[in-house]
Amino acid sequence: MKVENISYQVNWQKFKPGYSIFVPCVNVRAAKEEVMVVLRRLKIKVVMKVVIEEGIKGLRIWRV
């Protein structure tokens, strides 16, 4: 998965319901779309929220 020209290696097989990841980003709207392209293809349902963690803005993505 590539967000804002940074590649993230996520093992979606091990990303079980209830797990979450944080993806730092500046343009949250574009980042959501980039993530959703991958997740739609894999048919994985998630909830995303814009958060600031330790002073860094990004997306928190939970699998449901």
PQR file of N, CA, C, O and H, with PARSE charges and radii, in Angstrom:
ATOM      1  N   MET A   1       0.854  -1.159   0.000 -0.4000 1.5000
ATOM      2  CA  MET A   1       0.000   0.000   0.000 -0.0000 2.0000
ATOM      3  C   MET A   1       0.904   1.226   0.000  0.5500 1.7000
ATOM      4  O   MET A   1       1.897   1.261   0.727 -0.5500 1.4000
ATOM      5  N   LYS A   2       0.577   2.223  -0.799 -0.4000 1.5000
ATOM      6  CA  LYS A   2       1.384   3.429  -0.908 -0.0000 2.0000
ATOM      7  C   LYS A   2       0.534   4.634  -0.536  0.5500 1.7000
ATOM      8  O   LYS A   2      -0.515   4.873  -1.135 -0.5500 1.4000
ATOM      9  H   LYS A   2      -0.230   2.195  -1.390  0.4000 1.0000
ATOM     10  N   VAL A   3       0.992   5.396   0.459 -0.4000 1.5000
ATOM     11  CA  VAL A   3       0.289   6.595   0.916 -0.0000 2.0000
ATOM     12  C   VAL A   3       1.289   7.737   0.919  0.5500 1.7000
ATOM     13  O   VAL A   3       2.333   7.657   1.567 -0.5500 1.4000
ATOM     14  H   VAL A   3       1.844   5.202   0.946  0.4000 1.0000
ATOM     15  N   GLU A   4       0.969   8.794   0.198 -0.4000 1.5000
ATOM     16  CA  GLU A   4       1.823   9.972   0.079 -0.0000 2.0000
ATOM     17  C   GLU A   4       3.259   9.587  -0.281  0.5500 1.7000
ATOM     18  O   GLU A   4       4.214  10.066   0.330 -0.5500 1.4000
ATOM     19  H   GLU A   4       0.120   8.859  -0.328  0.4000 1.0000
ATOM     20  N   ASN A   5       3.394   8.722  -1.275 -0.4000 1.5000
ATOM     21  CA  ASN A   5       4.681   8.267  -1.809 -0.0000 2.0000
ATOM     22  C   ASN A   5       5.524   7.471  -0.808  0.5500 1.7000
ATOM     23  O   ASN A   5       6.734   7.333  -0.988 -0.5500 1.4000
ATOM     24  H   ASN A   5       2.619   8.333  -1.772  0.4000 1.0000
ATOM     25  N   ILE A   6       4.895   6.955   0.232 -0.4000 1.5000
ATOM     26  CA  ILE A   6       5.578   6.075   1.186 -0.0000 2.0000
ATOM     27  C   ILE A   6       4.903   4.718   1.116  0.5500 1.7000
ATOM     28  O   ILE A   6       3.683   4.615   1.244 -0.5500 1.4000
ATOM     29  H   ILE A   6       3.912   7.067   0.377  0.4000 1.0000
ATOM     30  N   SER A   7       5.704   3.673   0.910 -0.4000 1.5000
ATOM     31  CA  SER A   7       5.160   2.319   0.815 -0.0000 2.0000
ATOM     32  C   SER A   7       5.054   1.694   2.204  0.5500 1.7000
ATOM     33  O   SER A   7       5.994   1.747   2.997 -0.5500 1.4000
ATOM     34  H   SER A   7       6.695   3.758   0.806  0.4000 1.0000
ATOM     35  N   TYR A   8       3.899   1.104   2.483 -0.4000 1.5000
ATOM     36  CA  TYR A   8       3.657   0.395   3.736 -0.0000 2.0000
ATOM     37  C   TYR A   8       3.401  -1.059   3.401  0.5500 1.7000
ATOM     38  O   TYR A   8       2.591  -1.373   2.529 -0.5500 1.4000
ATOM     39  H   TYR A   8       3.135   1.061   1.839  0.4000 1.0000
ATOM     40  N   GLN A   9       4.095  -1.948   4.100 -0.4000 1.5000
ATOM     41  CA  GLN A   9       3.895  -3.380   3.925 -0.0000 2.0000
ATOM     42  C   GLN A   9       2.993  -3.860   5.054  0.5500 1.7000
ATOM     43  O   GLN A   9       3.437  -3.993   6.194 -0.5500 1.4000
ATOM     44  H   GLN A   9       4.753  -1.693   4.809  0.4000 1.0000
ATOM     45  N   VAL A  10       1.735  -4.119   4.740 -0.4000 1.5000
ATOM     46  CA  VAL A  10       0.768  -4.578   5.741 -0.0000 2.0000
ATOM     47  C   VAL A  10       0.354  -5.986   5.364  0.5500 1.7000
ATOM     48  O   VAL A  10      -0.078  -6.231   4.237 -0.5500 1.4000
ATOM     49  H   VAL A  10       1.374  -4.011   3.814  0.4000 1.0000
ATOM     50  N   ASN A  11       0.481  -6.901   6.292 -0.4000 1.5000
ATOM     51  CA  ASN A  11       0.020  -8.265   6.066 -0.0000 2.0000
ATOM     52  C   ASN A  11      -1.475  -8.293   6.392  0.5500 1.7000
ATOM     53  O   ASN A  11      -1.871  -8.508   7.537 -0.5500 1.4000
ATOM     54  H   ASN A  11       0.831  -6.702   7.207  0.4000 1.0000
ATOM     55  N   TRP A  12      -2.292  -8.073   5.366 -0.4000 1.5000
ATOM     56  CA  TRP A  12      -3.735  -7.962   5.576 -0.0000 2.0000
ATOM     57  C   TRP A  12      -4.337  -9.285   6.034  0.5500 1.7000
ATOM     58  O   TRP A  12      -5.412  -9.282   6.633 -0.5500 1.4000
ATOM     59  H   TRP A  12      -1.970  -7.898   4.435  0.4000 1.0000
ATOM     60  N   GLN A  13      -3.686 -10.409   5.776 -0.4000 1.5000
ATOM     61  CA  GLN A  13      -4.184 -11.712   6.249 -0.0000 2.0000
ATOM     62  C   GLN A  13      -4.162 -11.781   7.768  0.5500 1.7000
ATOM     63  O   GLN A  13      -5.035 -12.406   8.371 -0.5500 1.4000
ATOM     64  H   GLN A  13      -2.813 -10.412   5.290  0.4000 1.0000
ATOM     65  N   LYS A  14      -3.176 -11.148   8.392 -0.4000 1.5000
ATOM     66  CA  LYS A  14      -3.040 -11.168   9.851 -0.0000 2.0000
ATOM     67  C   LYS A  14      -3.731  -9.989  10.522  0.5500 1.7000
ATOM     68  O   LYS A  14      -3.749  -9.900  11.750 -0.5500 1.4000
ATOM     69  H   LYS A  14      -2.467 -10.641   7.902  0.4000 1.0000
ATOM     70  N   PHE A  15      -4.297  -9.087   9.735 -0.4000 1.5000
ATOM     71  CA  PHE A  15      -4.980  -7.902  10.251 -0.0000 2.0000
ATOM     72  C   PHE A  15      -6.413  -8.294  10.620  0.5500 1.7000
ATOM     73  O   PHE A  15      -7.341  -8.114   9.832 -0.5500 1.4000
ATOM     74  H   PHE A  15      -4.283  -9.159   8.738  0.4000 1.0000
ATOM     75  N   LYS A  16      -6.572  -8.825  11.817 -0.4000 1.5000
ATOM     76  CA  LYS A  16      -7.844  -9.394  12.279 -0.0000 2.0000
ATOM     77  C   LYS A  16      -8.802  -8.301  12.767  0.5500 1.7000
ATOM     78  O   LYS A  16      -8.364  -7.198  13.092 -0.5500 1.4000
ATOM     79  H   LYS A  16      -5.818  -8.971  12.457  0.4000 1.0000
ATOM     80  N   PRO A  17     -10.109  -8.599  12.819 -0.5600 1.5000
ATOM     81  CA  PRO A  17     -11.065  -7.635  13.376  0.2800 2.0000
ATOM     82  C   PRO A  17     -10.654  -7.215  14.791  0.5500 1.7000
ATOM     83  O   PRO A  17     -10.299  -8.043  15.630 -0.5500 1.4000
ATOM     84  N   GLY A  18     -10.715  -5.909  15.022 -0.4000 1.5000
ATOM     85  CA  GLY A  18     -10.311  -5.342  16.299 -0.0000 2.0000
ATOM     86  C   GLY A  18      -8.906  -4.773  16.276  0.5500 1.7000
ATOM     87  O   GLY A  18      -8.568  -3.949  17.127 -0.5500 1.4000
ATOM     88  H   GLY A  18     -11.003  -5.236  14.341  0.4000 1.0000
ATOM     89  N   TYR A  19      -8.075  -5.187  15.327 -0.4000 1.5000
ATOM     90  CA  TYR A  19      -6.720  -4.663  15.189 -0.0000 2.0000
ATOM     91  C   TYR A  19      -6.787  -3.268  14.557  0.5500 1.7000
ATOM     92  O   TYR A  19      -7.750  -2.932  13.868 -0.5500 1.4000
ATOM     93  H   TYR A  19      -8.349  -5.855  14.636  0.4000 1.0000
ATOM     94  N   SER A  20      -5.750  -2.467  14.803 -0.4000 1.5000
ATOM     95  CA  SER A  20      -5.690  -1.151  14.170 -0.0000 2.0000
ATOM     96  C   SER A  20      -4.251  -0.818  13.797  0.5500 1.7000
ATOM     97  O   SER A  20      -3.297  -1.373  14.342 -0.5500 1.4000
ATOM     98  H   SER A  20      -4.967  -2.740  15.362  0.4000 1.0000
ATOM     99  N   ILE A  21      -4.129   0.110  12.847 -0.4000 1.5000
ATOM    100  CA  ILE A  21      -2.821   0.645  12.473 -0.0000 2.0000
ATOM    101  C   ILE A  21      -2.949   2.159  12.358  0.5500 1.7000
ATOM    102  O   ILE A  21      -4.039   2.694  12.155 -0.5500 1.4000
ATOM    103  H   ILE A  21      -4.904   0.561  12.404  0.4000 1.0000
ATOM    104  N   PHE A  22      -1.815   2.834  12.493 -0.4000 1.5000
ATOM    105  CA  PHE A  22      -1.759   4.280  12.338 -0.0000 2.0000
ATOM    106  C   PHE A  22      -0.919   4.585  11.112  0.5500 1.7000
ATOM    107  O   PHE A  22       0.200   4.091  10.975 -0.5500 1.4000
ATOM    108  H   PHE A  22      -0.930   2.399  12.658  0.4000 1.0000
ATOM    109  N   VAL A  23      -1.466   5.403  10.219 -0.4000 1.5000
ATOM    110  CA  VAL A  23      -0.758   5.807   9.009 -0.0000 2.0000
ATOM    111  C   VAL A  23      -0.602   7.324   9.054  0.5500 1.7000
ATOM    112  O   VAL A  23      -1.582   8.048   8.878 -0.5500 1.4000
ATOM    113  H   VAL A  23      -2.375   5.805  10.330  0.4000 1.0000
ATOM    114  N   PRO A  24       0.614   7.815   9.286 -0.5600 1.5000
ATOM    115  CA  PRO A  24       0.814   9.271   9.299  0.2800 2.0000
ATOM    116  C   PRO A  24       0.624   9.856   7.906  0.5500 1.7000
ATOM    117  O   PRO A  24       1.076   9.277   6.918 -0.5500 1.4000
ATOM    118  N   CYS A  25      -0.044  11.003   7.827 -0.4000 1.5000
ATOM    119  CA  CYS A  25      -0.257  11.656   6.533 -0.0000 2.0000
ATOM    120  C   CYS A  25      -0.642  13.111   6.743  0.5500 1.7000
ATOM    121  O   CYS A  25      -1.102  13.499   7.817 -0.5500 1.4000
ATOM    122  H   CYS A  25      -0.411  11.474   8.630  0.4000 1.0000
ATOM    123  N   VAL A  26      -0.445  13.908   5.702 -0.4000 1.5000
ATOM    124  CA  VAL A  26      -0.800  15.320   5.726 -0.0000 2.0000
ATOM    125  C   VAL A  26      -2.152  15.509   5.042  0.5500 1.7000
ATOM    126  O   VAL A  26      -3.051  16.142   5.596 -0.5500 1.4000
ATOM    127  H   VAL A  26      -0.070  13.593   4.829  0.4000 1.0000
ATOM    128  N   ASN A  27      -2.290  14.959   3.840 -0.4000 1.5000
ATOM    129  CA  ASN A  27      -3.532  15.071   3.081 -0.0000 2.0000
ATOM    130  C   ASN A  27      -4.398  13.853   3.401  0.5500 1.7000
ATOM    131  O   ASN A  27      -4.300  12.814   2.748 -0.5500 1.4000
ATOM    132  H   ASN A  27      -1.560  14.445   3.390  0.4000 1.0000
ATOM    133  N   VAL A  28      -5.232  14.000   4.401 -0.4000 1.5000
ATOM    134  CA  VAL A  28      -6.019  12.876   4.912 -0.0000 2.0000
ATOM    135  C   VAL A  28      -7.023  12.371   3.881  0.5500 1.7000
ATOM    136  O   VAL A  28      -7.218  11.162   3.754 -0.5500 1.4000
ATOM    137  H   VAL A  28      -5.311  14.844   4.931  0.4000 1.0000
ATOM    138  N   ARG A  29      -7.650  13.261   3.155 -0.4000 1.5000
ATOM    139  CA  ARG A  29      -8.653  12.858   2.159 -0.0000 2.0000
ATOM    140  C   ARG A  29      -8.033  11.959   1.090  0.5500 1.7000
ATOM    141  O   ARG A  29      -8.598  10.920   0.752 -0.5500 1.4000
ATOM    142  H   ARG A  29      -7.491  14.243   3.258  0.4000 1.0000
ATOM    143  N   ALA A  30      -6.885  12.350   0.560 -0.4000 1.5000
ATOM    144  CA  ALA A  30      -6.208  11.544  -0.457 -0.0000 2.0000
ATOM    145  C   ALA A  30      -5.722  10.223   0.136  0.5500 1.7000
ATOM    146  O   ALA A  30      -5.784   9.186  -0.523 -0.5500 1.4000
ATOM    147  H   ALA A  30      -6.425  13.194   0.835  0.4000 1.0000
ATOM    148  N   ALA A  31      -5.243  10.259   1.363 -0.4000 1.5000
ATOM    149  CA  ALA A  31      -4.765   9.041   2.020 -0.0000 2.0000
ATOM    150  C   ALA A  31      -5.894   8.034   2.198  0.5500 1.7000
ATOM    151  O   ALA A  31      -5.698   6.838   1.983 -0.5500 1.4000
ATOM    152  H   ALA A  31      -5.192  11.102   1.899  0.4000 1.0000
ATOM    153  N   LYS A  32      -7.072   8.508   2.589 -0.4000 1.5000
ATOM    154  CA  LYS A  32      -8.229   7.611   2.748 -0.0000 2.0000
ATOM    155  C   LYS A  32      -8.550   6.908   1.435  0.5500 1.7000
ATOM    156  O   LYS A  32      -8.810   5.705   1.417 -0.5500 1.4000
ATOM    157  H   LYS A  32      -7.231   9.479   2.763  0.4000 1.0000
ATOM    158  N   GLU A  33      -8.530   7.657   0.344 -0.4000 1.5000
ATOM    159  CA  GLU A  33      -8.831   7.065  -0.957 -0.0000 2.0000
ATOM    160  C   GLU A  33      -7.789   6.030  -1.360  0.5500 1.7000
ATOM    161  O   GLU A  33      -8.133   4.971  -1.886 -0.5500 1.4000
ATOM    162  H   GLU A  33      -8.319   8.634   0.360  0.4000 1.0000
ATOM    163  N   GLU A  34      -6.520   6.332  -1.114 -0.4000 1.5000
ATOM    164  CA  GLU A  34      -5.452   5.393  -1.461 -0.0000 2.0000
ATOM    165  C   GLU A  34      -5.584   4.091  -0.664  0.5500 1.7000
ATOM    166  O   GLU A  34      -5.379   3.003  -1.203 -0.5500 1.4000
ATOM    167  H   GLU A  34      -6.241   7.192  -0.687  0.4000 1.0000
ATOM    168  N   VAL A  35      -5.924   4.211   0.615 -0.4000 1.5000
ATOM    169  CA  VAL A  35      -6.108   3.025   1.461 -0.0000 2.0000
ATOM    170  C   VAL A  35      -7.343   2.244   1.021  0.5500 1.7000
ATOM    171  O   VAL A  35      -7.313   1.015   0.957 -0.5500 1.4000
ATOM    172  H   VAL A  35      -6.091   5.094   1.053  0.4000 1.0000
ATOM    173  N   MET A  36      -8.416   2.948   0.722 -0.4000 1.5000
ATOM    174  CA  MET A  36      -9.665   2.274   0.350 -0.0000 2.0000
ATOM    175  C   MET A  36      -9.550   1.519  -0.958  0.5500 1.7000
ATOM    176  O   MET A  36     -10.237   0.514  -1.139 -0.5500 1.4000
ATOM    177  H   MET A  36      -8.441   3.946   0.774  0.4000 1.0000
ATOM    178  N   VAL A  37      -8.708   1.964  -1.874 -0.4000 1.5000
ATOM    179  CA  VAL A  37      -8.500   1.228  -3.131 -0.0000 2.0000
ATOM    180  C   VAL A  37      -8.036  -0.191  -2.826  0.5500 1.7000
ATOM    181  O   VAL A  37      -8.536  -1.157  -3.402 -0.5500 1.4000
ATOM    182  H   VAL A  37      -8.150   2.780  -1.727  0.4000 1.0000
ATOM    183  N   VAL A  38      -7.083  -0.301  -1.922 -0.4000 1.5000
ATOM    184  CA  VAL A  38      -6.552  -1.615  -1.546 -0.0000 2.0000
ATOM    185  C   VAL A  38      -7.598  -2.426  -0.789  0.5500 1.7000
ATOM    186  O   VAL A  38      -7.807  -3.604  -1.080 -0.5500 1.4000
ATOM    187  H   VAL A  38      -6.676   0.484  -1.455  0.4000 1.0000
ATOM    188  N   LEU A  39      -8.249  -1.800   0.173 -0.4000 1.5000
ATOM    189  CA  LEU A  39      -9.193  -2.530   1.020 -0.0000 2.0000
ATOM    190  C   LEU A  39     -10.453  -2.959   0.271  0.5500 1.7000
ATOM    191  O   LEU A  39     -11.015  -4.013   0.569 -0.5500 1.4000
ATOM    192  H   LEU A  39      -8.079  -0.843   0.409  0.4000 1.0000
ATOM    193  N   ARG A  40     -10.899  -2.169  -0.685 -0.4000 1.5000
ATOM    194  CA  ARG A  40     -12.051  -2.591  -1.505 -0.0000 2.0000
ATOM    195  C   ARG A  40     -11.700  -3.823  -2.332  0.5500 1.7000
ATOM    196  O   ARG A  40     -12.493  -4.757  -2.449 -0.5500 1.4000
ATOM    197  H   ARG A  40     -10.442  -1.313  -0.927  0.4000 1.0000
ATOM    198  N   ARG A  41     -10.499  -3.809  -2.901 -0.4000 1.5000
ATOM    199  CA  ARG A  41     -10.049  -4.946  -3.707 -0.0000 2.0000
ATOM    200  C   ARG A  41      -9.979  -6.217  -2.867  0.5500 1.7000
ATOM    201  O   ARG A  41     -10.322  -7.299  -3.343 -0.5500 1.4000
ATOM    202  H   ARG A  41      -9.854  -3.050  -2.806  0.4000 1.0000
ATOM    203  N   LEU A  42      -9.538  -6.088  -1.627 -0.4000 1.5000
ATOM    204  CA  LEU A  42      -9.422  -7.246  -0.740 -0.0000 2.0000
ATOM    205  C   LEU A  42     -10.711  -7.556   0.029  0.5500 1.7000
ATOM    206  O   LEU A  42     -10.792  -8.551   0.750 -0.5500 1.4000
ATOM    207  H   LEU A  42      -9.259  -5.209  -1.240  0.4000 1.0000
ATOM    208  N   LYS A  43     -11.720  -6.685  -0.139 -0.4000 1.5000
ATOM    209  CA  LYS A  43     -13.021  -6.838   0.532 -0.0000 2.0000
ATOM    210  C   LYS A  43     -12.870  -6.876   2.052  0.5500 1.7000
ATOM    211  O   LYS A  43     -13.455  -7.723   2.727 -0.5500 1.4000
ATOM    212  H   LYS A  43     -11.654  -5.878  -0.726  0.4000 1.0000
ATOM    213  N   ILE A  44     -12.074  -5.943   2.575 -0.4000 1.5000
ATOM    214  CA  ILE A  44     -11.855  -5.813   4.010 -0.0000 2.0000
ATOM    215  C   ILE A  44     -12.609  -4.572   4.488  0.5500 1.7000
ATOM    216  O   ILE A  44     -12.456  -3.487   3.926 -0.5500 1.4000
ATOM    217  H   ILE A  44     -11.598  -5.256   2.027  0.4000 1.0000
ATOM    218  N   LYS A  45     -13.428  -4.744   5.535 -0.4000 1.5000
ATOM    219  CA  LYS A  45     -14.198  -3.632   6.083 -0.0000 2.0000
ATOM    220  C   LYS A  45     -13.414  -2.989   7.224  0.5500 1.7000
ATOM    221  O   LYS A  45     -12.899  -3.667   8.113 -0.5500 1.4000
ATOM    222  H   LYS A  45     -13.552  -5.624   5.991  0.4000 1.0000
ATOM    223  N   VAL A  46     -13.341  -1.655   7.170 -0.4000 1.5000
ATOM    224  CA  VAL A  46     -12.605  -0.912   8.183 -0.0000 2.0000
ATOM    225  C   VAL A  46     -13.370   0.344   8.586  0.5500 1.7000
ATOM    226  O   VAL A  46     -14.313   0.766   7.917 -0.5500 1.4000
ATOM    227  H   VAL A  46     -13.760  -1.104   6.449  0.4000 1.0000
ATOM    228  N   VAL A  47     -12.933   0.926   9.699 -0.4000 1.5000
ATOM    229  CA  VAL A  47     -13.386   2.240  10.138 -0.0000 2.0000
ATOM    230  C   VAL A  47     -12.128   3.088  10.231  0.5500 1.7000
ATOM    231  O   VAL A  47     -11.119   2.661  10.792 -0.5500 1.4000
ATOM    232  H   VAL A  47     -12.166   0.583  10.242  0.4000 1.0000
ATOM    233  N   MET A  48     -12.196   4.299   9.674 -0.4000 1.5000
ATOM    234  CA  MET A  48     -11.036   5.197   9.701 -0.0000 2.0000
ATOM    235  C   MET A  48     -11.401   6.485  10.413  0.5500 1.7000
ATOM    236  O   MET A  48     -12.515   6.993  10.283 -0.5500 1.4000
ATOM    237  H   MET A  48     -13.015   4.646   9.218  0.4000 1.0000
ATOM    238  N   LYS A  49     -10.435   7.008  11.175 -0.4000 1.5000
ATOM    239  CA  LYS A  49     -10.649   8.265  11.885 -0.0000 2.0000
ATOM    240  C   LYS A  49      -9.370   9.086  11.799  0.5500 1.7000
ATOM    241  O   LYS A  49      -8.269   8.553  11.937 -0.5500 1.4000
ATOM    242  H   LYS A  49      -9.530   6.595  11.281  0.4000 1.0000
ATOM    243  N   VAL A  50      -9.523  10.379  11.572 -0.4000 1.5000
ATOM    244  CA  VAL A  50      -8.384  11.291  11.567 -0.0000 2.0000
ATOM    245  C   VAL A  50      -8.017  11.562  13.019  0.5500 1.7000
ATOM    246  O   VAL A  50      -8.858  11.986  13.811 -0.5500 1.4000
ATOM    247  H   VAL A  50     -10.417  10.811  11.460  0.4000 1.0000
ATOM    248  N   VAL A  51      -6.749  11.314  13.364 -0.4000 1.5000
ATOM    249  CA  VAL A  51      -6.287  11.488  14.741 -0.0000 2.0000
ATOM    250  C   VAL A  51      -4.921  12.177  14.745  0.5500 1.7000
ATOM    251  O   VAL A  51      -4.237  12.259  13.725 -0.5500 1.4000
ATOM    252  H   VAL A  51      -6.066  10.970  12.720  0.4000 1.0000
ATOM    253  N   ILE A  52      -4.556  12.661  15.912 -0.4000 1.5000
ATOM    254  CA  ILE A  52      -3.206  13.180  16.132 -0.0000 2.0000
ATOM    255  C   ILE A  52      -2.619  12.353  17.261  0.5500 1.7000
ATOM    256  O   ILE A  52      -3.121  12.373  18.385 -0.5500 1.4000
ATOM    257  H   ILE A  52      -5.111  12.595  16.741  0.4000 1.0000
ATOM    258  N   GLU A  53      -1.551  11.627  16.955 -0.4000 1.5000
ATOM    259  CA  GLU A  53      -0.896  10.772  17.934 -0.0000 2.0000
ATOM    260  C   GLU A  53       0.540  11.237  18.113  0.5500 1.7000
ATOM    261  O   GLU A  53       1.317  11.280  17.160 -0.5500 1.4000
ATOM    262  H   GLU A  53      -1.143  11.611  16.043  0.4000 1.0000
ATOM    263  N   GLU A  54       0.877  11.582  19.342 -0.4000 1.5000
ATOM    264  CA  GLU A  54       2.215  12.079  19.673 -0.0000 2.0000
ATOM    265  C   GLU A  54       2.608  13.241  18.768  0.5500 1.7000
ATOM    266  O   GLU A  54       3.756  13.349  18.337 -0.5500 1.4000
ATOM    267  H   GLU A  54       0.245  11.547  20.117  0.4000 1.0000
ATOM    268  N   GLY A  55       1.633  14.114  18.484 -0.4000 1.5000
ATOM    269  CA  GLY A  55       1.882  15.304  17.684 -0.0000 2.0000
ATOM    270  C   GLY A  55       1.916  15.074  16.185  0.5500 1.7000
ATOM    271  O   GLY A  55       2.269  15.980  15.430 -0.5500 1.4000
ATOM    272  H   GLY A  55       0.700  14.026  18.833  0.4000 1.0000
ATOM    273  N   ILE A  56       1.553  13.867  15.739 -0.4000 1.5000
ATOM    274  CA  ILE A  56       1.590  13.539  14.309 -0.0000 2.0000
ATOM    275  C   ILE A  56       0.175  13.266  13.816  0.5500 1.7000
ATOM    276  O   ILE A  56      -0.531  12.419  14.362 -0.5500 1.4000
ATOM    277  H   ILE A  56       1.266  13.131  16.352  0.4000 1.0000
ATOM    278  N   LYS A  57      -0.233  13.995  12.773 -0.4000 1.5000
ATOM    279  CA  LYS A  57      -1.559  13.826  12.178 -0.0000 2.0000
ATOM    280  C   LYS A  57      -1.550  12.623  11.259  0.5500 1.7000
ATOM    281  O   LYS A  57      -0.583  12.386  10.535 -0.5500 1.4000
ATOM    282  H   LYS A  57       0.340  14.684  12.329  0.4000 1.0000
ATOM    283  N   GLY A  58      -2.647  11.857  11.294 -0.4000 1.5000
ATOM    284  CA  GLY A  58      -2.742  10.703  10.414 -0.0000 2.0000
ATOM    285  C   GLY A  58      -4.070  10.008  10.523  0.5500 1.7000
ATOM    286  O   GLY A  58      -5.023  10.539  11.093 -0.5500 1.4000
ATOM    287  H   GLY A  58      -3.432  12.050  11.882  0.4000 1.0000
ATOM    288  N   LEU A  59      -4.126   8.810   9.972 -0.4000 1.5000
ATOM    289  CA  LEU A  59      -5.335   7.987   9.992 -0.0000 2.0000
ATOM    290  C   LEU A  59      -5.141   6.812  10.935  0.5500 1.7000
ATOM    291  O   LEU A  59      -4.121   6.125  10.882 -0.5500 1.4000
ATOM    292  H   LEU A  59      -3.351   8.378   9.510  0.4000 1.0000
ATOM    293  N   ARG A  60      -6.114   6.587  11.791 -0.4000 1.5000
ATOM    294  CA  ARG A  60      -6.161   5.358  12.582 -0.0000 2.0000
ATOM    295  C   ARG A  60      -7.178   4.473  11.851  0.5500 1.7000
ATOM    296  O   ARG A  60      -8.315   4.885  11.619 -0.5500 1.4000
ATOM    297  H   ARG A  60      -6.943   7.145  11.834  0.4000 1.0000
ATOM    298  N   ILE A  61      -6.764   3.272  11.497 -0.4000 1.5000
ATOM    299  CA  ILE A  61      -7.606   2.358  10.719 -0.0000 2.0000
ATOM    300  C   ILE A  61      -7.849   1.106  11.554  0.5500 1.7000
ATOM    301  O   ILE A  61      -6.911   0.400  11.924 -0.5500 1.4000
ATOM    302  H   ILE A  61      -5.841   2.937  11.685  0.4000 1.0000
ATOM    303  N   TRP A  62      -9.139   0.838  11.849 -0.4000 1.5000
ATOM    304  CA  TRP A  62      -9.541  -0.342  12.594 -0.0000 2.0000
ATOM    305  C   TRP A  62     -10.255  -1.323  11.655  0.5500 1.7000
ATOM    306  O   TRP A  62     -11.074  -0.915  10.832 -0.5500 1.4000
ATOM    307  H   TRP A  62      -9.901   1.412  11.548  0.4000 1.0000
ATOM    308  N   ARG A  63      -9.947  -2.582  11.781 -0.4000 1.5000
ATOM    309  CA  ARG A  63     -10.689  -3.587  11.021 -0.0000 2.0000
ATOM    310  C   ARG A  63     -11.934  -3.976  11.816  0.5500 1.7000
ATOM    311  O   ARG A  63     -11.871  -4.174  13.030 -0.5500 1.4000
ATOM    312  H   ARG A  63      -9.281  -2.914  12.449  0.4000 1.0000
ATOM    313  N   VAL A  64     -13.055  -4.081  11.122 -0.4000 1.5000
ATOM    314  CA  VAL A  64     -14.325  -4.472  11.781 -0.0000 2.0000
ATOM    315  C   VAL A  64     -14.822  -5.778  11.232  0.5500 1.7000
ATOM    316  O   VAL A  64     -15.868  -6.268  11.657 -0.5500 1.4000
ATOM    317  H   VAL A  64     -13.105  -3.919  10.136  0.4000 1.0000
TER
END
